[in-house]
């Protein structure tokens, strides 16, 4: 069982927007801004999409955005494209002996 | 452009050990701490630990304490992850990943901007 809770799946049509939630506790997401999101297409390594809640690394389209409220972080993908179809994982620093906790992953299907 | 090149797939019997390598090329090896993250088949990501490539000092997730050792060899720009007393639940893809934080005095931001392609470890009798 993962420390952070994500919906198992979300879907949307091309051009639409989808949001993926990630719920933690006041020991991780609620306490720290070291929240990140990763995209993982099948058979590949994860790719950093968002860091420090809402920042995008160079090269990540601005269609990807992140936010946080209380113990819940969210990743929003606007203007969905077929290439966005992948698994998405949230992560947070945690002040326990795990240090880094992940969500269970959300499978995004572009209809 | 830095790359992380991992060693090849391994098949081990329960109780054995496995040592995976992660060689950095194309950038200053000691500029970034390196993490190890694993992913069981069809499952999510799990953080295992972090190693300082300059000193070899490492910090491990409590779950793996006593069973894992992460080391570094600056002469070959390679970090290693050694996992002992393997069991079937250790069957997974093991990734090394570079910390986003870089430069002198920077420790870790706890997120990862460059990943190796992964090393599949299969534990089976």
Interface residues (C-beta under 8 A of the other chain):
Chain A: X2 X34 X36 X38 X45 X46 X47 X48 X51 X52 X57 X89 X91 X93 X96 X97 X98 X99 X100 X101 X102 X103 X104 X105
Chain B: X35 X37 X44 X45 X46 X47 X50 X59 X61 X62 X63 X95 X97 X100 X109 X110 X111 X112 X113 X115 X116 X117 X118
